[in-house]
Amino acid sequence: MIQRLMSHDYCITATDDDKLGLLALNSKLLSAQEFYVTKYMNTPTYDMAYSILDGYVAIMRPVAEALEGTYNFINENIVSKFQETTDNFLVQLALLHIGILIAILLSVYVICTVTIRRFRFVDKCRGYILKTLFYKMLLEDKAIGFYLSRHFVNSEGALSGVL
């Protein structure tokens, strides 16, 4: 809690009572560094470095603390949004796969129930036709014999096996 209050105080100090934004803080940090480096480089002595150290720390610490807090907040926000987006994408992908699986299962069910039943019905109808026709009618009627030979690969074997 104390750390949060201190960083809030640093933020207020660094932003000049909330007048500066993030880009302005970066500019303020850069200009302060340039000012103190130039001041030291004019007379690069230990006494000069020691005399400007307090002013440099007084300006740089609040700006650095505010920037660190801001960038940490932005980073956490970006990471959490990325994780949220990734989780949503994975859920949508899982739902898509489940939908495809359901469509495949329904297709298999329809093929099994509708198509195979119809094939069985047609096969039963052919059997019923062959059972109801008299043997003599099959031998004498050329049209029926031609029809049956066209629908069965080996007409003589098929007809003789059934009859």
Chimera marker file (.cmm) of the C-alpha trace (Angstrom):
<marker_set name="trace">
<marker id="1" x="0.000" y="0.000" z="0.000" r="1" g="1" b="0" radius="0.5"/>
<marker id="2" x="2.806" y="2.397" z="0.930" r="1" g="1" b="0" radius="0.5"/>
<marker id="3" x="4.619" y="1.550" z="-2.315" r="1" g="1" b="0" radius="0.5"/>
<marker id="4" x="1.436" y="2.317" z="-4.259" r="1" g="1" b="0" radius="0.5"/>
<marker id="5" x="1.009" y="5.680" z="-2.506" r="1" g="1" b="0" radius="0.5"/>
<marker id="6" x="4.647" y="6.540" z="-3.142" r="1" g="1" b="0" radius="0.5"/>
<marker id="7" x="4.340" y="5.674" z="-6.798" r="1" g="1" b="0" radius="0.5"/>
<marker id="8" x="1.121" y="7.718" z="-6.993" r="1" g="1" b="0" radius="0.5"/>
<marker id="9" x="3.011" y="10.657" z="-5.507" r="1" g="1" b="0" radius="0.5"/>
<marker id="10" x="5.781" y="10.119" z="-8.039" r="1" g="1" b="0" radius="0.5"/>
<marker id="11" x="3.226" y="10.015" z="-10.813" r="1" g="1" b="0" radius="0.5"/>
<marker id="12" x="1.691" y="13.325" z="-9.734" r="1" g="1" b="0" radius="0.5"/>
<marker id="13" x="5.118" y="14.925" z="-9.447" r="1" g="1" b="0" radius="0.5"/>
<marker id="14" x="6.356" y="13.554" z="-12.763" r="1" g="1" b="0" radius="0.5"/>
<marker id="15" x="3.261" y="14.586" z="-14.697" r="1" g="1" b="0" radius="0.5"/>
<marker id="16" x="3.127" y="18.094" z="-13.214" r="1" g="1" b="0" radius="0.5"/>
<marker id="17" x="-0.200" y="17.433" z="-11.454" r="1" g="1" b="0" radius="0.5"/>
<marker id="18" x="-1.570" y="15.273" z="-14.298" r="1" g="1" b="0" radius="0.5"/>
<marker id="19" x="-0.801" y="17.827" z="-17.035" r="1" g="1" b="0" radius="0.5"/>
<marker id="20" x="1.640" y="15.636" z="-18.981" r="1" g="1" b="0" radius="0.5"/>
<marker id="21" x="0.931" y="12.434" z="-20.845" r="1" g="1" b="0" radius="0.5"/>
<marker id="22" x="3.096" y="9.408" z="-21.529" r="1" g="1" b="0" radius="0.5"/>
<marker id="23" x="4.902" y="10.907" z="-24.524" r="1" g="1" b="0" radius="0.5"/>
<marker id="24" x="5.535" y="14.108" z="-22.641" r="1" g="1" b="0" radius="0.5"/>
<marker id="25" x="7.058" y="12.081" z="-19.794" r="1" g="1" b="0" radius="0.5"/>
<marker id="26" x="9.445" y="10.454" z="-22.213" r="1" g="1" b="0" radius="0.5"/>
<marker id="27" x="10.404" y="13.878" z="-23.563" r="1" g="1" b="0" radius="0.5"/>
<marker id="28" x="10.816" y="15.241" z="-20.037" r="1" g="1" b="0" radius="0.5"/>
<marker id="29" x="13.098" y="12.338" z="-19.141" r="1" g="1" b="0" radius="0.5"/>
<marker id="30" x="15.194" y="12.834" z="-22.269" r="1" g="1" b="0" radius="0.5"/>
<marker id="31" x="15.523" y="16.603" z="-21.832" r="1" g="1" b="0" radius="0.5"/>
<marker id="32" x="16.508" y="16.241" z="-18.156" r="1" g="1" b="0" radius="0.5"/>
<marker id="33" x="19.168" y="13.693" z="-19.071" r="1" g="1" b="0" radius="0.5"/>
<marker id="34" x="20.512" y="15.945" z="-21.807" r="1" g="1" b="0" radius="0.5"/>
<marker id="35" x="20.568" y="18.952" z="-19.445" r="1" g="1" b="0" radius="0.5"/>
<marker id="36" x="22.523" y="17.188" z="-16.682" r="1" g="1" b="0" radius="0.5"/>
<marker id="37" x="24.888" y="15.411" z="-19.058" r="1" g="1" b="0" radius="0.5"/>
<marker id="38" x="25.659" y="18.716" z="-20.802" r="1" g="1" b="0" radius="0.5"/>
<marker id="39" x="26.130" y="20.461" z="-17.433" r="1" g="1" b="0" radius="0.5"/>
<marker id="40" x="28.540" y="17.737" z="-16.284" r="1" g="1" b="0" radius="0.5"/>
<marker id="41" x="30.407" y="17.613" z="-19.606" r="1" g="1" b="0" radius="0.5"/>
<marker id="42" x="31.118" y="21.382" z="-19.359" r="1" g="1" b="0" radius="0.5"/>
<marker id="43" x="33.157" y="20.732" z="-16.225" r="1" g="1" b="0" radius="0.5"/>
<marker id="44" x="33.630" y="16.983" z="-15.751" r="1" g="1" b="0" radius="0.5"/>
<marker id="45" x="34.859" y="16.887" z="-12.188" r="1" g="1" b="0" radius="0.5"/>
<marker id="46" x="33.898" y="14.877" z="-9.148" r="1" g="1" b="0" radius="0.5"/>
<marker id="47" x="32.629" y="18.002" z="-7.361" r="1" g="1" b="0" radius="0.5"/>
<marker id="48" x="30.381" y="18.905" z="-10.328" r="1" g="1" b="0" radius="0.5"/>
<marker id="49" x="28.963" y="15.375" z="-10.477" r="1" g="1" b="0" radius="0.5"/>
<marker id="50" x="28.324" y="15.413" z="-6.738" r="1" g="1" b="0" radius="0.5"/>
<marker id="51" x="26.664" y="18.852" z="-6.863" r="1" g="1" b="0" radius="0.5"/>
<marker id="52" x="24.264" y="17.962" z="-9.706" r="1" g="1" b="0" radius="0.5"/>
<marker id="53" x="23.446" y="14.486" z="-8.379" r="1" g="1" b="0" radius="0.5"/>
<marker id="54" x="20.686" y="15.605" z="-6.016" r="1" g="1" b="0" radius="0.5"/>
<marker id="55" x="18.925" y="17.649" z="-8.691" r="1" g="1" b="0" radius="0.5"/>
<marker id="56" x="19.269" y="14.852" z="-11.221" r="1" g="1" b="0" radius="0.5"/>
<marker id="57" x="17.799" y="12.245" z="-8.854" r="1" g="1" b="0" radius="0.5"/>
<marker id="58" x="15.018" y="14.610" z="-7.769" r="1" g="1" b="0" radius="0.5"/>
<marker id="59" x="13.865" y="15.058" z="-11.354" r="1" g="1" b="0" radius="0.5"/>
<marker id="60" x="14.602" y="11.589" z="-12.718" r="1" g="1" b="0" radius="0.5"/>
<marker id="61" x="13.163" y="9.416" z="-9.942" r="1" g="1" b="0" radius="0.5"/>
<marker id="62" x="9.511" y="10.538" z="-10.213" r="1" g="1" b="0" radius="0.5"/>
<marker id="63" x="9.607" y="10.381" z="-14.006" r="1" g="1" b="0" radius="0.5"/>
<marker id="64" x="11.248" y="6.939" z="-13.988" r="1" g="1" b="0" radius="0.5"/>
<marker id="65" x="8.763" y="5.625" z="-11.386" r="1" g="1" b="0" radius="0.5"/>
<marker id="66" x="5.804" y="6.994" z="-13.312" r="1" g="1" b="0" radius="0.5"/>
<marker id="67" x="7.076" y="5.522" z="-16.582" r="1" g="1" b="0" radius="0.5"/>
<marker id="68" x="7.762" y="2.165" z="-14.951" r="1" g="1" b="0" radius="0.5"/>
<marker id="69" x="4.269" y="2.006" z="-13.467" r="1" g="1" b="0" radius="0.5"/>
<marker id="70" x="2.683" y="3.096" z="-16.736" r="1" g="1" b="0" radius="0.5"/>
<marker id="71" x="4.623" y="0.643" z="-18.880" r="1" g="1" b="0" radius="0.5"/>
<marker id="72" x="3.970" y="-2.188" z="-16.416" r="1" g="1" b="0" radius="0.5"/>
<marker id="73" x="0.246" y="-1.416" z="-16.538" r="1" g="1" b="0" radius="0.5"/>
<marker id="74" x="0.269" y="-1.309" z="-20.342" r="1" g="1" b="0" radius="0.5"/>
<marker id="75" x="2.264" y="-4.535" z="-20.523" r="1" g="1" b="0" radius="0.5"/>
<marker id="76" x="-0.095" y="-6.360" z="-18.135" r="1" g="1" b="0" radius="0.5"/>
<marker id="77" x="-3.095" y="-5.057" z="-20.066" r="1" g="1" b="0" radius="0.5"/>
<marker id="78" x="-1.668" y="-6.198" z="-23.403" r="1" g="1" b="0" radius="0.5"/>
<marker id="79" x="-0.792" y="-9.640" z="-22.036" r="1" g="1" b="0" radius="0.5"/>
<marker id="80" x="-4.214" y="-10.103" z="-20.430" r="1" g="1" b="0" radius="0.5"/>
<marker id="81" x="-6.008" y="-9.027" z="-23.622" r="1" g="1" b="0" radius="0.5"/>
<marker id="82" x="-3.805" y="-11.384" z="-25.651" r="1" g="1" b="0" radius="0.5"/>
<marker id="83" x="-4.616" y="-14.269" z="-23.305" r="1" g="1" b="0" radius="0.5"/>
<marker id="84" x="-8.317" y="-13.420" z="-23.430" r="1" g="1" b="0" radius="0.5"/>
<marker id="85" x="-8.272" y="-13.269" z="-27.237" r="1" g="1" b="0" radius="0.5"/>
<marker id="86" x="-6.335" y="-16.533" z="-27.446" r="1" g="1" b="0" radius="0.5"/>
<marker id="87" x="-8.749" y="-18.261" z="-25.072" r="1" g="1" b="0" radius="0.5"/>
<marker id="88" x="-11.731" y="-17.021" z="-27.094" r="1" g="1" b="0" radius="0.5"/>
<marker id="89" x="-10.097" y="-18.254" z="-30.301" r="1" g="1" b="0" radius="0.5"/>
<marker id="90" x="-9.459" y="-21.683" z="-28.787" r="1" g="1" b="0" radius="0.5"/>
<marker id="91" x="-13.085" y="-21.910" z="-27.624" r="1" g="1" b="0" radius="0.5"/>
<marker id="92" x="-14.314" y="-20.979" z="-31.102" r="1" g="1" b="0" radius="0.5"/>
<marker id="93" x="-11.954" y="-23.528" z="-32.647" r="1" g="1" b="0" radius="0.5"/>
<marker id="94" x="-13.201" y="-26.234" z="-30.281" r="1" g="1" b="0" radius="0.5"/>
<marker id="95" x="-16.819" y="-25.359" z="-31.113" r="1" g="1" b="0" radius="0.5"/>
<marker id="96" x="-16.003" y="-25.539" z="-34.816" r="1" g="1" b="0" radius="0.5"/>
<marker id="97" x="-14.468" y="-28.991" z="-34.399" r="1" g="1" b="0" radius="0.5"/>
<marker id="98" x="-17.469" y="-30.168" z="-32.385" r="1" g="1" b="0" radius="0.5"/>
<marker id="99" x="-19.788" y="-28.839" z="-35.093" r="1" g="1" b="0" radius="0.5"/>
<marker id="100" x="-17.844" y="-30.680" z="-37.787" r="1" g="1" b="0" radius="0.5"/>
<marker id="101" x="-17.936" y="-33.875" z="-35.721" r="1" g="1" b="0" radius="0.5"/>
<marker id="102" x="-21.703" y="-33.551" z="-35.257" r="1" g="1" b="0" radius="0.5"/>
<marker id="103" x="-22.157" y="-32.978" z="-38.997" r="1" g="1" b="0" radius="0.5"/>
<marker id="104" x="-20.102" y="-36.092" z="-39.778" r="1" g="1" b="0" radius="0.5"/>
<marker id="105" x="-22.061" y="-38.189" z="-37.282" r="1" g="1" b="0" radius="0.5"/>
<marker id="106" x="-25.368" y="-36.938" z="-38.680" r="1" g="1" b="0" radius="0.5"/>
<marker id="107" x="-24.197" y="-37.746" z="-42.198" r="1" g="1" b="0" radius="0.5"/>
<marker id="108" x="-23.272" y="-41.271" z="-41.159" r="1" g="1" b="0" radius="0.5"/>
<marker id="109" x="-26.633" y="-41.682" z="-39.442" r="1" g="1" b="0" radius="0.5"/>
<marker id="110" x="-28.524" y="-40.442" z="-42.502" r="1" g="1" b="0" radius="0.5"/>
<marker id="111" x="-26.521" y="-42.709" z="-44.797" r="1" g="1" b="0" radius="0.5"/>
<marker id="112" x="-27.155" y="-45.698" z="-42.564" r="1" g="1" b="0" radius="0.5"/>
<marker id="113" x="-30.851" y="-45.092" z="-42.034" r="1" g="1" b="0" radius="0.5"/>
<marker id="114" x="-32.025" y="-43.662" z="-45.313" r="1" g="1" b="0" radius="0.5"/>
<marker id="115" x="-29.724" y="-44.951" z="-48.024" r="1" g="1" b="0" radius="0.5"/>
<marker id="116" x="-29.146" y="-48.460" z="-46.739" r="1" g="1" b="0" radius="0.5"/>
<marker id="117" x="-32.853" y="-48.922" z="-45.968" r="1" g="1" b="0" radius="0.5"/>
<marker id="118" x="-33.710" y="-47.894" z="-49.503" r="1" g="1" b="0" radius="0.5"/>
<marker id="119" x="-31.193" y="-50.340" z="-50.939" r="1" g="1" b="0" radius="0.5"/>
<marker id="120" x="-32.665" y="-53.093" z="-48.772" r="1" g="1" b="0" radius="0.5"/>
<marker id="121" x="-36.162" y="-52.165" z="-49.916" r="1" g="1" b="0" radius="0.5"/>
<marker id="122" x="-35.145" y="-52.295" z="-53.591" r="1" g="1" b="0" radius="0.5"/>
<marker id="123" x="-33.430" y="-55.635" z="-53.033" r="1" g="1" b="0" radius="0.5"/>
<marker id="124" x="-36.536" y="-57.001" z="-51.280" r="1" g="1" b="0" radius="0.5"/>
<marker id="125" x="-38.737" y="-55.758" z="-54.124" r="1" g="1" b="0" radius="0.5"/>
<marker id="126" x="-36.609" y="-57.600" z="-56.665" r="1" g="1" b="0" radius="0.5"/>
<marker id="127" x="-36.881" y="-60.723" z="-54.572" r="1" g="1" b="0" radius="0.5"/>
<marker id="128" x="-40.660" y="-60.340" z="-54.317" r="1" g="1" b="0" radius="0.5"/>
<marker id="129" x="-40.930" y="-59.897" z="-58.092" r="1" g="1" b="0" radius="0.5"/>
<marker id="130" x="-38.918" y="-63.027" z="-58.718" r="1" g="1" b="0" radius="0.5"/>
<marker id="131" x="-40.956" y="-65.009" z="-56.189" r="1" g="1" b="0" radius="0.5"/>
<marker id="132" x="-44.297" y="-63.888" z="-57.600" r="1" g="1" b="0" radius="0.5"/>
<marker id="133" x="-43.455" y="-64.607" z="-61.234" r="1" g="1" b="0" radius="0.5"/>
<marker id="134" x="-44.112" y="-68.085" z="-62.398" r="1" g="1" b="0" radius="0.5"/>
<marker id="135" x="-41.256" y="-70.088" z="-63.778" r="1" g="1" b="0" radius="0.5"/>
<marker id="136" x="-43.123" y="-70.735" z="-66.974" r="1" g="1" b="0" radius="0.5"/>
<marker id="137" x="-43.803" y="-66.996" z="-67.412" r="1" g="1" b="0" radius="0.5"/>
<marker id="138" x="-40.095" y="-66.253" z="-67.025" r="1" g="1" b="0" radius="0.5"/>
<marker id="139" x="-39.178" y="-68.810" z="-69.670" r="1" g="1" b="0" radius="0.5"/>
<marker id="140" x="-41.864" y="-67.813" z="-72.174" r="1" g="1" b="0" radius="0.5"/>
<marker id="141" x="-42.028" y="-64.007" z="-71.841" r="1" g="1" b="0" radius="0.5"/>
<marker id="142" x="-39.038" y="-62.489" z="-73.627" r="1" g="1" b="0" radius="0.5"/>
<marker id="143" x="-39.605" y="-58.957" z="-72.258" r="1" g="1" b="0" radius="0.5"/>
<marker id="144" x="-39.433" y="-60.042" z="-68.628" r="1" g="1" b="0" radius="0.5"/>
<marker id="145" x="-36.426" y="-62.259" z="-69.345" r="1" g="1" b="0" radius="0.5"/>
<marker id="146" x="-34.637" y="-59.395" z="-71.099" r="1" g="1" b="0" radius="0.5"/>
<marker id="147" x="-35.440" y="-57.035" z="-68.201" r="1" g="1" b="0" radius="0.5"/>
<marker id="148" x="-34.165" y="-59.480" z="-65.605" r="1" g="1" b="0" radius="0.5"/>
<marker id="149" x="-31.028" y="-60.312" z="-67.556" r="1" g="1" b="0" radius="0.5"/>
<marker id="150" x="-30.263" y="-56.603" z="-67.888" r="1" g="1" b="0" radius="0.5"/>
<marker id="151" x="-30.567" y="-56.007" z="-64.090" r="1" g="1" b="0" radius="0.5"/>
<marker id="152" x="-28.616" y="-59.047" z="-62.995" r="1" g="1" b="0" radius="0.5"/>
<marker id="153" x="-25.035" y="-59.597" z="-64.075" r="1" g="1" b="0" radius="0.5"/>
<marker id="154" x="-25.365" y="-63.307" z="-64.576" r="1" g="1" b="0" radius="0.5"/>
<marker id="155" x="-29.004" y="-63.641" z="-65.520" r="1" g="1" b="0" radius="0.5"/>
<marker id="156" x="-29.096" y="-67.388" z="-65.922" r="1" g="1" b="0" radius="0.5"/>
<marker id="157" x="-27.287" y="-68.001" z="-62.612" r="1" g="1" b="0" radius="0.5"/>
<marker id="158" x="-29.390" y="-65.455" z="-60.799" r="1" g="1" b="0" radius="0.5"/>
<marker id="159" x="-32.648" y="-66.746" z="-62.203" r="1" g="1" b="0" radius="0.5"/>
<marker id="160" x="-31.810" y="-70.374" z="-61.707" r="1" g="1" b="0" radius="0.5"/>
<marker id="161" x="-30.607" y="-69.727" z="-58.132" r="1" g="1" b="0" radius="0.5"/>
<marker id="162" x="-33.819" y="-67.946" z="-57.192" r="1" g="1" b="0" radius="0.5"/>
<marker id="163" x="-36.177" y="-70.319" z="-58.976" r="1" g="1" b="0" radius="0.5"/>
<link id1="1" id2="2" r="1" g="1" b="0" radius="0.2"/>
<link id1="2" id2="3" r="1" g="1" b="0" radius="0.2"/>
<link id1="3" id2="4" r="1" g="1" b="0" radius="0.2"/>
<link id1="4" id2="5" r="1" g="1" b="0" radius="0.2"/>
<link id1="5" id2="6" r="1" g="1" b="0" radius="0.2"/>
<link id1="6" id2="7" r="1" g="1" b="0" radius="0.2"/>
<link id1="7" id2="8" r="1" g="1" b="0" radius="0.2"/>
<link id1="8" id2="9" r="1" g="1" b="0" radius="0.2"/>
<link id1="9" id2="10" r="1" g="1" b="0" radius="0.2"/>
<link id1="10" id2="11" r="1" g="1" b="0" radius="0.2"/>
<link id1="11" id2="12" r="1" g="1" b="0" radius="0.2"/>
<link id1="12" id2="13" r="1" g="1" b="0" radius="0.2"/>
<link id1="13" id2="14" r="1" g="1" b="0" radius="0.2"/>
<link id1="14" id2="15" r="1" g="1" b="0" radius="0.2"/>
<link id1="15" id2="16" r="1" g="1" b="0" radius="0.2"/>
<link id1="16" id2="17" r="1" g="1" b="0" radius="0.2"/>
<link id1="17" id2="18" r="1" g="1" b="0" radius="0.2"/>
<link id1="18" id2="19" r="1" g="1" b="0" radius="0.2"/>
<link id1="19" id2="20" r="1" g="1" b="0" radius="0.2"/>
<link id1="20" id2="21" r="1" g="1" b="0" radius="0.2"/>
<link id1="21" id2="22" r="1" g="1" b="0" radius="0.2"/>
<link id1="22" id2="23" r="1" g="1" b="0" radius="0.2"/>
<link id1="23" id2="24" r="1" g="1" b="0" radius="0.2"/>
<link id1="24" id2="25" r="1" g="1" b="0" radius="0.2"/>
<link id1="25" id2="26" r="1" g="1" b="0" radius="0.2"/>
<link id1="26" id2="27" r="1" g="1" b="0" radius="0.2"/>
<link id1="27" id2="28" r="1" g="1" b="0" radius="0.2"/>
<link id1="28" id2="29" r="1" g="1" b="0" radius="0.2"/>
<link id1="29" id2="30" r="1" g="1" b="0" radius="0.2"/>
<link id1="30" id2="31" r="1" g="1" b="0" radius="0.2"/>
<link id1="31" id2="32" r="1" g="1" b="0" radius="0.2"/>
<link id1="32" id2="33" r="1" g="1" b="0" radius="0.2"/>
<link id1="33" id2="34" r="1" g="1" b="0" radius="0.2"/>
<link id1="34" id2="35" r="1" g="1" b="0" radius="0.2"/>
<link id1="35" id2="36" r="1" g="1" b="0" radius="0.2"/>
<link id1="36" id2="37" r="1" g="1" b="0" radius="0.2"/>
<link id1="37" id2="38" r="1" g="1" b="0" radius="0.2"/>
<link id1="38" id2="39" r="1" g="1" b="0" radius="0.2"/>
<link id1="39" id2="40" r="1" g="1" b="0" radius="0.2"/>
<link id1="40" id2="41" r="1" g="1" b="0" radius="0.2"/>
<link id1="41" id2="42" r="1" g="1" b="0" radius="0.2"/>
<link id1="42" id2="43" r="1" g="1" b="0" radius="0.2"/>
<link id1="43" id2="44" r="1" g="1" b="0" radius="0.2"/>
<link id1="44" id2="45" r="1" g="1" b="0" radius="0.2"/>
<link id1="45" id2="46" r="1" g="1" b="0" radius="0.2"/>
<link id1="46" id2="47" r="1" g="1" b="0" radius="0.2"/>
<link id1="47" id2="48" r="1" g="1" b="0" radius="0.2"/>
<link id1="48" id2="49" r="1" g="1" b="0" radius="0.2"/>
<link id1="49" id2="50" r="1" g="1" b="0" radius="0.2"/>
<link id1="50" id2="51" r="1" g="1" b="0" radius="0.2"/>
<link id1="51" id2="52" r="1" g="1" b="0" radius="0.2"/>
<link id1="52" id2="53" r="1" g="1" b="0" radius="0.2"/>
<link id1="53" id2="54" r="1" g="1" b="0" radius="0.2"/>
<link id1="54" id2="55" r="1" g="1" b="0" radius="0.2"/>
<link id1="55" id2="56" r="1" g="1" b="0" radius="0.2"/>
<link id1="56" id2="57" r="1" g="1" b="0" radius="0.2"/>
<link id1="57" id2="58" r="1" g="1" b="0" radius="0.2"/>
<link id1="58" id2="59" r="1" g="1" b="0" radius="0.2"/>
<link id1="59" id2="60" r="1" g="1" b="0" radius="0.2"/>
<link id1="60" id2="61" r="1" g="1" b="0" radius="0.2"/>
<link id1="61" id2="62" r="1" g="1" b="0" radius="0.2"/>
<link id1="62" id2="63" r="1" g="1" b="0" radius="0.2"/>
<link id1="63" id2="64" r="1" g="1" b="0" radius="0.2"/>
<link id1="64" id2="65" r="1" g="1" b="0" radius="0.2"/>
<link id1="65" id2="66" r="1" g="1" b="0" radius="0.2"/>
<link id1="66" id2="67" r="1" g="1" b="0" radius="0.2"/>
<link id1="67" id2="68" r="1" g="1" b="0" radius="0.2"/>
<link id1="68" id2="69" r="1" g="1" b="0" radius="0.2"/>
<link id1="69" id2="70" r="1" g="1" b="0" radius="0.2"/>
<link id1="70" id2="71" r="1" g="1" b="0" radius="0.2"/>
<link id1="71" id2="72" r="1" g="1" b="0" radius="0.2"/>
<link id1="72" id2="73" r="1" g="1" b="0" radius="0.2"/>
<link id1="73" id2="74" r="1" g="1" b="0" radius="0.2"/>
<link id1="74" id2="75" r="1" g="1" b="0" radius="0.2"/>
<link id1="75" id2="76" r="1" g="1" b="0" radius="0.2"/>
<link id1="76" id2="77" r="1" g="1" b="0" radius="0.2"/>
<link id1="77" id2="78" r="1" g="1" b="0" radius="0.2"/>
<link id1="78" id2="79" r="1" g="1" b="0" radius="0.2"/>
<link id1="79" id2="80" r="1" g="1" b="0" radius="0.2"/>
<link id1="80" id2="81" r="1" g="1" b="0" radius="0.2"/>
<link id1="81" id2="82" r="1" g="1" b="0" radius="0.2"/>
<link id1="82" id2="83" r="1" g="1" b="0" radius="0.2"/>
<link id1="83" id2="84" r="1" g="1" b="0" radius="0.2"/>
<link id1="84" id2="85" r="1" g="1" b="0" radius="0.2"/>
<link id1="85" id2="86" r="1" g="1" b="0" radius="0.2"/>
<link id1="86" id2="87" r="1" g="1" b="0" radius="0.2"/>
<link id1="87" id2="88" r="1" g="1" b="0" radius="0.2"/>
<link id1="88" id2="89" r="1" g="1" b="0" radius="0.2"/>
<link id1="89" id2="90" r="1" g="1" b="0" radius="0.2"/>
<link id1="90" id2="91" r="1" g="1" b="0" radius="0.2"/>
<link id1="91" id2="92" r="1" g="1" b="0" radius="0.2"/>
<link id1="92" id2="93" r="1" g="1" b="0" radius="0.2"/>
<link id1="93" id2="94" r="1" g="1" b="0" radius="0.2"/>
<link id1="94" id2="95" r="1" g="1" b="0" radius="0.2"/>
<link id1="95" id2="96" r="1" g="1" b="0" radius="0.2"/>
<link id1="96" id2="97" r="1" g="1" b="0" radius="0.2"/>
<link id1="97" id2="98" r="1" g="1" b="0" radius="0.2"/>
<link id1="98" id2="99" r="1" g="1" b="0" radius="0.2"/>
<link id1="99" id2="100" r="1" g="1" b="0" radius="0.2"/>
<link id1="100" id2="101" r="1" g="1" b="0" radius="0.2"/>
<link id1="101" id2="102" r="1" g="1" b="0" radius="0.2"/>
<link id1="102" id2="103" r="1" g="1" b="0" radius="0.2"/>
<link id1="103" id2="104" r="1" g="1" b="0" radius="0.2"/>
<link id1="104" id2="105" r="1" g="1" b="0" radius="0.2"/>
<link id1="105" id2="106" r="1" g="1" b="0" radius="0.2"/>
<link id1="106" id2="107" r="1" g="1" b="0" radius="0.2"/>
<link id1="107" id2="108" r="1" g="1" b="0" radius="0.2"/>
<link id1="108" id2="109" r="1" g="1" b="0" radius="0.2"/>
<link id1="109" id2="110" r="1" g="1" b="0" radius="0.2"/>
<link id1="110" id2="111" r="1" g="1" b="0" radius="0.2"/>
<link id1="111" id2="112" r="1" g="1" b="0" radius="0.2"/>
<link id1="112" id2="113" r="1" g="1" b="0" radius="0.2"/>
<link id1="113" id2="114" r="1" g="1" b="0" radius="0.2"/>
<link id1="114" id2="115" r="1" g="1" b="0" radius="0.2"/>
<link id1="115" id2="116" r="1" g="1" b="0" radius="0.2"/>
<link id1="116" id2="117" r="1" g="1" b="0" radius="0.2"/>
<link id1="117" id2="118" r="1" g="1" b="0" radius="0.2"/>
<link id1="118" id2="119" r="1" g="1" b="0" radius="0.2"/>
<link id1="119" id2="120" r="1" g="1" b="0" radius="0.2"/>
<link id1="120" id2="121" r="1" g="1" b="0" radius="0.2"/>
<link id1="121" id2="122" r="1" g="1" b="0" radius="0.2"/>
<link id1="122" id2="123" r="1" g="1" b="0" radius="0.2"/>
<link id1="123" id2="124" r="1" g="1" b="0" radius="0.2"/>
<link id1="124" id2="125" r="1" g="1" b="0" radius="0.2"/>
<link id1="125" id2="126" r="1" g="1" b="0" radius="0.2"/>
<link id1="126" id2="127" r="1" g="1" b="0" radius="0.2"/>
<link id1="127" id2="128" r="1" g="1" b="0" radius="0.2"/>
<link id1="128" id2="129" r="1" g="1" b="0" radius="0.2"/>
<link id1="129" id2="130" r="1" g="1" b="0" radius="0.2"/>
<link id1="130" id2="131" r="1" g="1" b="0" radius="0.2"/>
<link id1="131" id2="132" r="1" g="1" b="0" radius="0.2"/>
<link id1="132" id2="133" r="1" g="1" b="0" radius="0.2"/>
<link id1="133" id2="134" r="1" g="1" b="0" radius="0.2"/>
<link id1="134" id2="135" r="1" g="1" b="0" radius="0.2"/>
<link id1="135" id2="136" r="1" g="1" b="0" radius="0.2"/>
<link id1="136" id2="137" r="1" g="1" b="0" radius="0.2"/>
<link id1="137" id2="138" r="1" g="1" b="0" radius="0.2"/>
<link id1="138" id2="139" r="1" g="1" b="0" radius="0.2"/>
<link id1="139" id2="140" r="1" g="1" b="0" radius="0.2"/>
<link id1="140" id2="141" r="1" g="1" b="0" radius="0.2"/>
<link id1="141" id2="142" r="1" g="1" b="0" radius="0.2"/>
<link id1="142" id2="143" r="1" g="1" b="0" radius="0.2"/>
<link id1="143" id2="144" r="1" g="1" b="0" radius="0.2"/>
<link id1="144" id2="145" r="1" g="1" b="0" radius="0.2"/>
<link id1="145" id2="146" r="1" g="1" b="0" radius="0.2"/>
<link id1="146" id2="147" r="1" g="1" b="0" radius="0.2"/>
<link id1="147" id2="148" r="1" g="1" b="0" radius="0.2"/>
<link id1="148" id2="149" r="1" g="1" b="0" radius="0.2"/>
<link id1="149" id2="150" r="1" g="1" b="0" radius="0.2"/>
<link id1="150" id2="151" r="1" g="1" b="0" radius="0.2"/>
<link id1="151" id2="152" r="1" g="1" b="0" radius="0.2"/>
<link id1="152" id2="153" r="1" g="1" b="0" radius="0.2"/>
<link id1="153" id2="154" r="1" g="1" b="0" radius="0.2"/>
<link id1="154" id2="155" r="1" g="1" b="0" radius="0.2"/>
<link id1="155" id2="156" r="1" g="1" b="0" radius="0.2"/>
<link id1="156" id2="157" r="1" g="1" b="0" radius="0.2"/>
<link id1="157" id2="158" r="1" g="1" b="0" radius="0.2"/>
<link id1="158" id2="159" r="1" g="1" b="0" radius="0.2"/>
<link id1="159" id2="160" r="1" g="1" b="0" radius="0.2"/>
<link id1="160" id2="161" r="1" g="1" b="0" radius="0.2"/>
<link id1="161" id2="162" r="1" g="1" b="0" radius="0.2"/>
<link id1="162" id2="163" r="1" g="1" b="0" radius="0.2"/>
</marker_set>
